Amino acid sequence: MKPGVNRYFLAIIPPTELEQRIYGLKEFVKEHYNSKAALRSPAHITLHMPFIWKEAKESRLIHKLAQATKTDSFLLSLNGFAAFPHRSIYIKNEFSQPLIDFQKALAQTCKTELNLFNATHNRGYHPHTTIAFRDLKKEVFPQAWEHFKTQEFKAEFIVNSFWLLKHDGKQWHAHFEFRFQGS
């Protein structure tokens, strides 16, 4: 990475108790299936894929993102596990129109105000919370998926903010929270 630039992304981070519960699942995956990449970020639901931004202009980024907070809180339900075969295992979100609407509005703000494009989500937004990916070996995936596919996982929480996450060269950190104005 060039000096003076950093990687960022936007996400919803669940409340601490739920985040710790999900972290425990990531630790289980590391211990039993030797996949630790998901441990490099807090438990989250991605709203905007990682992007590069000049650190000297970080205050502008924060200022423009704050414009996307004119929304009300909403309930988000997590229910069970799913997979992108041979690559990722994740906790499923139940369908949430408020989440879809918020993500779409946030992506539009990023595009028009910051010239940031969310290329991966051009194929459709599929919100989820990853517990295993990238370094989960293809030959280990069936065993890991066999374990999780019948496991129950249920949780609900109120979404009343989103986060700017920042990479330190090794892992992602929650950097700045944007609280919804309707909360």
N, CA, C and O of each residue as an XYZ file, in Angstrom:
732
protein
N       0.843     -1.175      0.000
C       0.000      0.000      0.000
C       0.890      1.241      0.000
O       1.872      1.318      0.739
N       0.536      2.192     -0.826
C       1.300      3.432     -0.896
C       1.170      4.229      0.401
O       0.123      4.190      1.047
N       2.211      4.943      0.783
C       2.114      5.792      1.972
C       1.016      6.841      1.787
O       0.824      7.375      0.695
N       0.305      7.122      2.875
C      -0.720      8.154      2.834
C      -2.092      7.675      2.404
O      -3.046      8.454      2.396
N      -2.208      6.394      2.042
C      -3.517      5.845      1.685
C      -3.822      4.668      2.610
O      -2.924      4.062      3.194
N      -5.098      4.369      2.724
C      -5.496      3.252      3.570
C      -6.700      2.570      2.959
O      -7.352      3.097      2.057
N      -6.977      1.383      3.472
C      -8.165      0.636      3.046
C      -9.245      0.826      4.099
O      -8.982      0.829      5.301
N     -10.479      0.986      3.603
C     -11.645      1.179      4.450
C     -12.786      0.324      3.911
O     -12.743     -0.102      2.757
N     -13.798      0.070      4.721
C     -15.072     -0.423      4.233
C     -16.158     -0.034      5.213
O     -15.872      0.401      6.329
N     -17.418     -0.193      4.794
C     -18.565      0.215      5.592
C     -19.373     -1.003      5.979
O     -19.604     -1.892      5.160
N     -19.807     -1.042      7.240
C     -20.504     -2.230      7.722
C     -21.389     -1.910      8.918
O     -21.258     -0.872      9.566
N     -22.286     -2.835      9.179
C     -23.049     -2.851     10.419
C     -22.315     -3.800     11.359
O     -21.983     -4.923     10.978
N     -22.065     -3.355     12.572
C     -21.435     -4.197     13.582
C     -22.492     -4.470     14.653
O     -23.075     -3.531     15.195
N     -22.743     -5.738     14.963
C     -23.765     -6.038     15.974
C     -23.326     -5.606     17.377
O     -22.148     -5.328     17.605
N     -24.273     -5.551     18.309
C     -23.926     -5.209     19.696
C     -22.850     -6.156     20.244
O     -22.695     -7.283     19.774
N     -22.128     -5.680     21.229
C     -20.961     -6.388     21.768
C     -21.240     -7.847     22.129
O     -20.464     -8.728     21.759
N     -22.321     -8.114     22.837
C     -22.616     -9.491     23.250
C     -22.781    -10.421     22.047
O     -22.267    -11.539     22.052
N     -23.488     -9.967     21.031
C     -23.681    -10.768     19.821
C     -22.382    -10.877     19.036
O     -22.069    -11.935     18.491
N     -21.635     -9.797     18.977
C     -20.346     -9.824     18.289
C     -19.418    -10.864     18.934
O     -18.713    -11.587     18.230
N     -19.417    -10.937     20.253
C     -18.580    -11.914     20.953
C     -19.049    -13.344     20.688
O     -18.234    -14.258     20.555
N     -20.353    -13.527     20.613
C     -20.902    -14.854     20.280
C     -20.443    -15.294     18.884
O     -20.070    -16.450     18.684
N     -20.473    -14.376     17.934
C     -20.029    -14.677     16.569
C     -18.523    -14.894     16.543
O     -18.034    -15.768     15.827
N     -17.789    -14.111     17.314
C     -16.335    -14.300     17.407
C     -16.012    -15.726     17.874
O     -15.062    -16.343     17.393
N     -16.809    -16.238     18.812
C     -16.619    -17.619     19.273
C     -16.778    -18.620     18.144
O     -16.057    -19.617     18.101
N     -17.705    -18.375     17.231
C     -17.866    -19.261     16.070
C     -16.645    -19.181     15.152
O     -16.195    -20.194     14.616
N     -16.123    -17.988     14.981
C     -14.910    -17.822     14.158
C     -13.729    -18.561     14.797
O     -12.926    -19.176     14.097
N     -13.630    -18.499     16.119
C     -12.572    -19.231     16.834
C     -12.745    -20.739     16.652
O     -11.763    -21.458     16.467
N     -13.979    -21.216     16.703
C     -14.265    -22.642     16.479
C     -13.789    -23.055     15.088
O     -13.172    -24.109     14.927
N     -14.071    -22.236     14.097
C     -13.653    -22.523     12.717
C     -12.129    -22.569     12.636
O     -11.564    -23.431     11.963
N     -11.477    -21.651     13.314
C     -10.007    -21.645     13.320
C      -9.461    -22.924     13.946
O      -8.564    -23.559     13.391
N     -10.001    -23.298     15.095
C      -9.503    -24.467     15.825
C      -9.796    -25.788     15.114
O      -8.963    -26.694     15.123
N     -10.971    -25.903     14.500
C     -11.373    -27.182     13.913
C     -11.110    -27.313     12.420
O     -10.982    -28.425     11.907
N     -11.027    -26.169     11.708
C     -10.898    -26.235     10.251
C      -9.747    -25.382      9.721
O      -9.608    -25.198      8.512
N      -8.932    -24.869     10.623
C      -7.724    -24.121     10.278
C      -8.001    -22.941      9.339
O      -7.226    -22.667      8.422
N      -9.104    -22.261      9.580
C      -9.466    -21.088      8.791
C      -9.577    -19.899      9.745
O     -10.460    -19.859     10.602
N      -8.680    -18.942      9.587
C      -8.641    -17.826     10.525
C      -8.849    -16.458      9.881
O      -8.830    -15.450     10.587
N      -9.043    -16.394      8.585
C      -9.182    -15.104      7.898
C     -10.343    -14.283      8.453
O     -10.242    -13.059      8.537
N     -11.439    -14.932      8.832
C     -12.601    -14.198      9.350
C     -12.304    -13.515     10.688
O     -13.032    -12.610     11.096
N     -11.251    -13.938     11.361
C     -10.878    -13.315     12.640
C     -10.207    -11.951     12.448
O      -9.973    -11.233     13.421
N      -9.903    -11.597     11.215
C      -9.210    -10.332     10.951
C     -10.132     -9.129     10.903
O      -9.695     -8.019     10.601
N     -11.405     -9.343     11.200
C     -12.348     -8.221     11.252
C     -13.391     -8.512     12.324
O     -13.653     -9.672     12.643
N     -13.982     -7.464     12.874
C     -15.075     -7.712     13.820
C     -16.246     -8.362     13.079
O     -16.340     -8.268     11.856
N     -17.121     -9.010     13.812
C     -18.348     -9.545     13.208
C     -19.078     -8.370     12.572
O     -19.220     -7.313     13.187
N     -19.540     -8.558     11.340
C     -20.155     -7.435     10.631
C     -21.013     -7.910      9.473
O     -20.943     -9.063      9.046
N     -21.819     -6.993      8.984
C     -22.571     -7.163      7.747
C     -22.088     -6.048      6.827
O     -22.294     -4.868      7.112
N     -21.455     -6.416      5.741
C     -20.876     -5.433      4.834
C     -21.967     -4.613      4.149
O     -22.964     -5.150      3.665
N     -21.754     -3.314      4.121
C     -22.623     -2.394      3.390
C     -21.949     -1.879      2.128
O     -22.609     -1.637      1.117
N     -20.632     -1.712      2.189
C     -19.841     -1.261      1.035
C     -18.495     -1.971      1.085
O     -17.811     -1.963      2.109
N     -18.136     -2.570     -0.011
C     -16.897     -3.345     -0.093
C     -15.671     -2.463      0.177
O     -15.760     -1.239      0.084
N     -14.532     -3.073      0.509
C     -13.317     -2.290      0.783
C     -12.925     -1.372     -0.375
O     -13.096     -1.694     -1.551
N     -12.396     -0.223      0.015
C     -11.951      0.778     -0.955
C     -10.714      1.481     -0.407
O     -10.425      1.420      0.788
N      -9.992      2.148     -1.301
C      -8.778      2.884     -0.943
C      -9.140      4.368     -0.821
O      -9.899      4.905     -1.628
N      -8.581      5.016      0.207
C      -8.854      6.437      0.416
C      -7.613      7.089      1.022
O      -6.914      6.473      1.827
N      -7.340      8.331      0.636
C      -6.199      9.059      1.200
C      -6.497      9.425      2.647
O      -7.538     10.006      2.954
N      -5.569      9.076      3.528
C      -5.765      9.375      4.947
C      -5.888     10.877      5.204
O      -6.611     11.288      6.111
N      -5.204     11.686      4.430
C      -5.291     13.136      4.607
C      -6.698     13.651      4.320
O      -7.056     14.743      4.762
N      -7.498     12.882      3.588
C      -8.862     13.291      3.260
C      -9.899     12.483      4.049
O     -11.078     12.457      3.694
N      -9.449     11.829      5.118
C     -10.358     11.007      5.914
C     -11.489     11.833      6.525
O     -12.616     11.347      6.611
N     -11.219     13.063      6.948
C     -12.279     13.893      7.539
C     -13.362     14.198      6.514
O     -14.535     14.290      6.876
N     -13.004     14.358      5.250
C     -14.003     14.567      4.191
C     -14.852     13.308      4.030
O     -16.072     13.389      3.887
N     -14.212     12.163      4.052
C     -14.923     10.890      3.953
C     -15.954     10.773      5.081
O     -17.113     10.438      4.838
N     -15.531     11.046      6.291
C     -16.421     10.959      7.451
C     -17.562     11.967      7.331
O     -18.716     11.640      7.611
N     -17.246     13.166      6.924
C     -18.271     14.202      6.762
C     -19.327     13.780      5.739
O     -20.522     13.925      5.995
N     -18.911     13.274      4.614
C     -19.862     12.865      3.569
C     -20.673     11.641      3.996
O     -21.867     11.560      3.707
N     -20.040     10.697      4.675
C     -20.768      9.510      5.130
C     -21.816      9.866      6.182
O     -22.854      9.211      6.279
N     -21.544     10.897      6.962
C     -22.510     11.328      7.981
C     -23.824     11.761      7.346
O     -24.857     11.767      8.015
N     -23.804     12.121      6.072
C     -25.027     12.505      5.369
C     -25.983     11.322      5.202
O     -27.170     11.515      4.937
N     -25.475     10.116      5.356
C     -26.293      8.911      5.159
C     -26.970      8.448      6.441
O     -27.493      7.334      6.488
N     -26.971      9.269      7.471
C     -27.524      8.850      8.761
C     -28.965      9.306      8.976
O     -29.527      9.083     10.049
N     -29.553      9.923      7.999
C     -30.935     10.419      8.143
C     -31.912      9.274      7.906
O     -32.675      9.273      6.940
N     -31.870      8.324      8.791
C     -32.719      7.144      8.684
C     -33.125      6.703     10.082
O     -32.536      7.124     11.078
N     -34.122      5.864     10.139
C     -34.580      5.328     11.418
C     -33.908      3.990     11.715
O     -33.460      3.288     10.809
N     -33.849      3.656     12.987
C     -33.362      2.342     13.402
C     -34.285      1.267     12.843
O     -35.441      1.535     12.519
N     -33.768      0.059     12.733
C     -34.594     -1.059     12.287
C     -34.109     -2.345     12.939
O     -32.954     -2.456     13.352
N     -35.006     -3.302     13.021
C     -34.697     -4.610     13.604
C     -34.066     -5.496     12.537
O     -34.519     -5.529     11.393
N     -33.024     -6.208     12.922
C     -32.383     -7.158     12.020
C     -32.358     -8.515     12.712
O     -31.961     -8.622     13.872
N     -32.781     -9.546     11.995
C     -32.821    -10.905     12.535
C     -31.830    -11.790     11.804
O     -31.765    -11.788     10.575
N     -31.064    -12.542     12.567
C     -30.132    -13.535     12.025
C     -30.748    -14.905     12.294
O     -31.291    -15.148     13.372
N     -30.662    -15.796     11.310
C     -31.335    -17.080     11.461
C     -30.647    -18.158     10.639
O     -30.866    -18.259      9.432
N     -29.821    -18.959     11.285
C     -29.202    -20.111     10.649
C     -27.934    -19.796      9.885
O     -27.425    -18.675      9.906
N     -27.439    -20.822      9.210
C     -26.193    -20.725      8.461
C     -26.444    -21.026      6.991
O     -27.402    -21.713      6.636
N     -25.580    -20.508      6.155
C     -25.607    -20.800      4.725
C     -24.164    -20.747      4.233
O     -23.240    -20.474      4.999
N     -23.992    -21.010      2.950
C     -22.631    -21.067      2.413
C     -22.595    -20.607      0.969
O     -23.574    -20.710      0.229
N     -21.446    -20.103      0.600
C     -21.072    -19.944     -0.799
C     -20.130    -21.124     -1.020
O     -18.959    -21.057     -0.647
N     -20.630    -22.209     -1.626
C     -19.893    -23.473     -1.632
C     -18.407    -23.395     -1.995
O     -17.957    -22.702     -2.907
N     -17.718    -24.157     -1.207
C     -16.276    -24.399     -1.269
C     -15.443    -23.188     -0.887
O     -14.222    -23.199     -1.047
N     -16.098    -22.128     -0.376
C     -15.345    -20.924     -0.082
C     -15.703    -20.271      1.248
O     -14.814    -19.908      2.018
N     -17.007    -20.118      1.527
C     -17.431    -19.345      2.699
C     -18.605    -19.994      3.421
O     -19.453    -20.646      2.813
N     -18.626    -19.796      4.729
C     -19.762    -20.168      5.568
C     -20.147    -18.912      6.336
O     -19.289    -18.187      6.838
N     -21.448    -18.666      6.419
C     -21.886    -17.428      7.041
C     -23.206    -17.605      7.771
O     -23.921    -18.588      7.575
N     -23.510    -16.629      8.619
C     -24.791    -16.551      9.317
C     -25.742    -15.777      8.413
O     -25.409    -14.705      7.908
N     -26.930    -16.337      8.219
C     -27.912    -15.723      7.332
C     -28.680    -14.606      8.034
O     -28.990    -14.685      9.223
N     -28.973    -13.575      7.266
C     -29.916    -12.543      7.696
C     -31.285    -12.941      7.186
O     -31.413    -13.451      6.073
N     -32.307    -12.711      7.991
C     -33.656    -12.795      7.453
C     -33.858    -11.555      6.590
O     -33.242    -10.517      6.831
N     -34.719    -11.665      5.589
C     -34.945    -10.541      4.697
C     -35.361     -9.308      5.490
O     -36.198     -9.392      6.388
N     -34.778     -8.178      5.158
C     -35.083     -6.916      5.832
C     -35.140     -5.810      4.788
O     -34.105     -5.367      4.289
N     -36.337     -5.369      4.462
C     -36.468     -4.269      3.494
C     -35.782     -3.001      3.981
O     -35.158     -2.309      3.178
N     -35.874     -2.665      5.288
C     -35.136     -1.475      5.746
C     -33.626     -1.589      5.521
O     -32.983     -0.595      5.184
N     -33.051     -2.780      5.702
C     -31.620     -2.968      5.442
C     -31.325     -2.781      3.959
O     -30.372     -2.089      3.600
N     -32.124     -3.384      3.108
C     -31.915     -3.261      1.655
C     -32.007     -1.794      1.248
O     -31.168     -1.301      0.493
N     -33.025     -1.099      1.748
C     -33.210      0.316      1.405
C     -32.051      1.165      1.913
O     -31.571      2.050      1.203
N     -31.597      0.899      3.149
C     -30.483      1.674      3.703
C     -29.205      1.440      2.903
O     -28.499      2.390      2.566
N     -28.909      0.186      2.599
C     -27.690     -0.122      1.843
C     -27.722      0.550      0.472
O     -26.709      1.078      0.013
N     -28.862      0.530     -0.169
C     -29.000      1.151     -1.498
C     -28.767      2.664     -1.403
O     -28.064      3.236     -2.235
N     -29.353      3.306     -0.398
C     -29.167      4.748     -0.216
C     -27.714      5.073      0.120
O     -27.164      6.056     -0.379
N     -27.093      4.252      0.964
C     -25.691      4.469      1.324
C     -24.789      4.302      0.101
O     -23.871      5.095     -0.107
N     -25.044      3.284     -0.697
C     -24.255      3.068     -1.917
C     -24.397      4.258     -2.865
O     -23.431      4.665     -3.510
N     -25.600      4.808     -2.943
C     -25.827      5.980     -3.804
C     -25.060      7.192     -3.282
O     -24.469      7.936     -4.064
N     -25.068      7.394     -1.962
C     -24.296      8.485     -1.372
C     -22.811      8.310     -1.677
O     -22.130      9.265     -2.049
N     -22.314      7.079     -1.515
C     -20.897      6.813     -1.790
C     -20.544      7.101     -3.254
O     -19.480      7.642     -3.558
N     -21.440      6.735     -4.128
C     -21.205      6.925     -5.565
C     -21.231      8.405     -5.942
O     -20.320      8.894     -6.611
N     -22.271      9.114     -5.514
C     -22.424     10.498     -5.953
C     -21.558     11.484     -5.175
O     -21.057     12.452     -5.749
N     -21.376     11.252     -3.883
C     -20.639     12.210     -3.055
C     -19.148     11.906     -2.940
O     -18.345     12.809     -2.703
N     -18.778     10.634     -3.107
C     -17.385     10.239     -2.878
C     -16.739      9.543     -4.077
O     -15.554      9.211     -4.049
N     -17.524      9.330     -5.120
C     -17.027      8.636     -6.320
C     -16.520      7.229     -5.996
O     -15.528      6.766     -6.558
N     -17.229      6.558     -5.073
C     -16.906      5.182     -4.687
C     -17.965      4.254     -5.266
O     -19.163      4.485     -5.110
N     -17.516      3.224     -5.921
C     -18.437      2.275     -6.535
C     -18.331      0.937     -5.817
O     -17.243      0.528     -5.411
N     -19.438      0.271     -5.666
C     -19.532     -0.983     -4.915
C     -19.632     -2.141     -5.904
O     -20.667     -2.804     -5.977
N     -18.573     -2.386     -6.660
C     -18.602     -3.302     -7.796
C     -19.132     -4.693     -7.454
O     -19.916     -5.253     -8.221
N     -18.725     -5.255     -6.333
C     -19.155     -6.609     -5.993
C     -20.664     -6.672     -5.808
O     -21.291     -7.670     -6.163
N     -21.246     -5.625     -5.262
C     -22.686     -5.620     -5.018
C     -23.490     -5.331     -6.278
O     -24.720     -5.339     -6.230
N     -22.828     -5.077     -7.408
C     -23.549     -4.890     -8.660
C     -24.308     -6.151     -9.041
O     -25.268     -6.090     -9.808
N     -23.890     -7.287     -8.514
C     -24.581     -8.564     -8.780
C     -25.720     -8.776     -7.795
O     -26.348     -9.835     -7.790
N     -25.986     -7.796     -6.977
C     -27.048     -7.904     -5.984
C     -26.458     -7.926     -4.584
O     -25.405     -8.516     -4.341
N     -27.139     -7.288     -3.697
C     -26.690     -7.217     -2.315
C     -27.182     -8.454     -1.571
O     -28.374     -8.763     -1.586
N     -26.267     -9.154     -0.928
C     -26.580    -10.388     -0.203
C     -26.014    -10.263      1.216
O     -24.934    -10.783      1.495
N     -26.731     -9.579      2.115
C     -26.191     -9.339      3.460
C     -26.033    -10.626      4.264
O     -26.899    -11.500      4.237
N     -24.916    -10.728      4.978
C     -24.614    -11.910      5.788
C     -23.457    -11.588      6.725
O     -22.821    -10.540      6.607
N     -23.192    -12.498      7.654
C     -22.081    -12.356      8.600
C     -21.166    -13.566      8.439
O     -21.521    -14.676      8.835
N     -20.015    -13.352      7.869
C     -19.074    -14.433      7.542
C     -18.396    -14.980      8.798
O     -17.968    -14.227      9.673
N     -18.309    -16.320      8.862
C     -17.534    -16.950      9.946
C     -16.353    -17.743      9.404
O     -15.436    -18.079     10.154
N     -16.366    -18.046      8.103
C     -15.239    -18.749      7.473
C     -15.204    -18.369      5.995
O     -16.231    -18.389      5.317
N     -14.028    -18.027      5.506
C     -13.877    -17.703      4.084
C     -12.416    -17.711      3.692
O     -11.555    -18.084      4.490
N     -12.139    -17.314      2.505
C     -10.819    -17.143      1.911
C      -9.839    -18.278      2.185
O      -9.424    -18.952      1.243
N      -9.454    -18.515      3.436
C      -8.456    -19.555      3.721
C      -9.087    -20.878      4.158
O      -8.383    -21.768      4.635
N     -10.401    -21.015      4.002
C     -11.062    -22.296      4.259
C     -10.771    -23.187      3.051
O     -11.270    -22.942      1.953
N      -9.968    -24.211      3.266
C      -9.524    -25.072      2.162
C     -10.698    -25.812      1.534
O     -11.615    -26.263      2.220
N     -10.642    -25.922      0.220
C     -11.716    -26.573     -0.535
C     -11.969    -28.001     -0.042
O     -13.113    -28.450      0.012
N     -10.899    -28.706      0.315
C     -11.059    -30.091      0.766
C     -11.633    -30.187      2.190
O     -12.130    -31.242      2.583
N     -11.566    -29.091      2.962
C     -12.083    -29.065      4.332
C     -13.516    -28.516      4.367
O     -14.270    -28.778      5.305
N     -13.870    -27.763      3.344
C     -15.185    -27.131      3.306
C     -16.330    -28.116      3.569
O     -17.195    -27.799      4.386
N     -16.391    -29.302      2.921
C     -17.534    -30.198      3.163
C     -17.694    -30.589      4.634
O     -18.815    -30.684      5.133
N     -16.595    -30.812      5.314
C     -16.646    -31.176      6.729
C     -17.158    -29.995      7.563
O     -17.997    -30.176      8.446
N     -16.660    -28.805      7.288
C     -17.098    -27.622      8.032
C     -18.573    -27.340      7.753
O     -19.335    -27.046      8.674
N     -18.971    -27.428      6.502
C     -20.355    -27.161      6.146
C     -21.287    -28.212      6.752
O     -22.393    -27.884      7.182
N     -20.851    -29.457      6.789
C     -21.649    -30.520      7.413
C     -21.934    -30.179      8.873
O     -23.030    -30.423      9.378
N     -20.934    -29.616      9.540
C     -21.112    -29.225     10.945
C     -22.132    -28.096     11.084
O     -23.026    -28.175     11.926
N     -22.010    -27.048     10.271
C     -22.822    -25.846     10.457
C     -24.198    -25.899      9.814
O     -25.106    -25.210     10.278
N     -24.388    -26.688      8.765
C     -25.642    -26.586      8.006
C     -26.878    -26.949      8.811
O     -27.975    -26.502      8.474
N     -26.739    -27.736      9.851
C     -27.897    -28.099     10.673
C     -27.895    -27.399     12.037
O     -28.813    -27.585     12.836
N     -26.868    -26.602     12.294
C     -26.800    -25.876     13.560
C     -27.835    -24.756     13.579
O     -28.136    -24.153     12.549
N     -28.366    -24.495     14.750
C     -29.306    -23.398     14.902
C     -28.543    -22.159     15.360
O     -27.648    -22.238     16.203
N     -28.905    -21.040     14.802
C     -28.367    -19.755     15.251
C     -29.466    -18.735     15.053
O     -29.935    -18.522     13.935
N     -29.876    -18.107     16.137
C     -30.910    -17.072     16.069
C     -30.478    -15.899     16.931
O     -29.982    -16.064     18.045
N     -30.677    -14.726     16.389
C     -30.392    -13.505     17.137
C     -31.130    -12.353     16.465
O     -31.402    -12.380     15.265
N     -31.443    -11.355     17.260
C     -32.047    -10.123     16.748
C     -31.344     -8.954     17.407
O     -30.905     -9.029     18.555
N     -31.251     -7.874     16.650
C     -30.730     -6.650     17.247
C     -31.249     -5.449     16.474
O     -31.641     -5.548     15.311
N     -31.238     -4.326     17.148
C     -31.655     -3.073     16.536
C     -30.433     -2.446     15.869
O     -29.394     -2.250     16.500
N     -30.576     -2.140     14.604
C     -29.523     -1.442     13.872
C     -29.814      0.050     14.014
O     -30.838      0.544     13.542
N     -28.901      0.754     14.670
C     -29.082      2.189     14.855
C     -27.834      2.976     14.460
O     -27.686      4.154     14.786
N     -26.929      2.276     13.737
C     -25.711      2.934     13.267
C     -25.033      2.056     12.226
O     -25.403      0.901     12.017
N     -24.030      2.642     11.581
C     -23.125      1.860     10.753
C     -21.712      2.357     11.029
O     -21.524      3.405     11.646
N     -20.731      1.607     10.573
C     -19.332      1.874     10.921
C     -18.452      2.025      9.688
O     -18.669      1.383      8.660
N     -17.464      2.884      9.821
C     -16.342      2.945      8.898
C     -15.255      2.091      9.535
O     -14.815      2.377     10.648
N     -14.823      1.057      8.845
C     -13.729      0.212      9.332
C     -12.464      0.571      8.578
O     -12.512      0.950      7.408
N     -11.338      0.452      9.252
C     -10.047      0.837      8.697
C      -9.060     -0.303      8.904
O      -9.034     -0.936      9.959
N      -8.257     -0.553      7.889
C      -7.278     -1.643      7.937
C      -5.933     -1.115      8.437
O      -5.490     -0.043      8.025
N      -5.290     -1.870      9.325
C      -3.993     -1.440      9.861
C      -2.812     -2.155      9.210
O      -1.681     -2.053      9.686
N      -3.072     -2.871      8.131
C      -2.020     -3.641      7.471
C      -2.103     -5.117      7.799
O      -1.540     -5.947      7.085
N      -2.809     -5.458      8.886
C      -2.978     -6.854      9.292
C      -4.444     -7.217      9.489
O      -4.871     -8.317      9.140
N      -5.211     -6.286     10.051
C      -6.615     -6.593     10.305
C      -7.452     -5.322     10.262
O      -6.935     -4.205     10.223
N      -8.780     -5.534     10.270
C      -9.743     -4.437     10.223
C     -10.146     -4.033     11.632
O     -10.279     -4.873     12.522
N     -10.338     -2.729     11.821
C     -10.775     -2.190     13.111
C     -11.967     -1.271     12.901
O     -12.033     -0.539     11.914
N     -12.918     -1.318     13.847
C     -14.007     -0.353     13.851
C     -13.366      1.010     14.110
O     -12.710      1.205     15.133
N     -13.553      1.937     13.195
C     -12.835      3.213     13.247
C     -13.740      4.389     13.615
O     -13.369      5.227     14.437
N     -14.933      4.451     13.003
C     -15.819      5.578     13.261
C     -17.258      5.113     13.136
O     -17.631      4.488     12.143
N     -18.070      5.420     14.146
C     -19.474      5.027     14.144
C     -20.349      6.198     13.707
O     -20.165      7.331     14.150
N     -21.304      5.899     12.829
C     -22.283      6.875     12.358
C     -23.639      6.481     12.917
O     -24.255      5.532     12.431
N     -24.115      7.195     13.933
C     -25.398      6.895     14.563
C     -26.526      7.476     13.711
O     -26.435      8.599     13.215
N     -27.583      6.693     13.552
C     -28.736      7.142     12.787
C     -29.400      8.313     13.508
O     -29.534      8.302     14.732
N     -29.805      9.301     12.758
C     -30.446     10.479     13.349
C     -31.858     10.200     13.795
O     -32.390     10.902     14.655
N     -32.482      9.167     13.215
C     -33.831      8.802     13.605
C     -33.862      7.950     14.863
O     -34.939      7.595     15.342
N     -32.684      7.614     15.410
C     -32.600      6.730     16.589
C     -32.802      7.484     17.873
O     -32.762      6.891     18.951
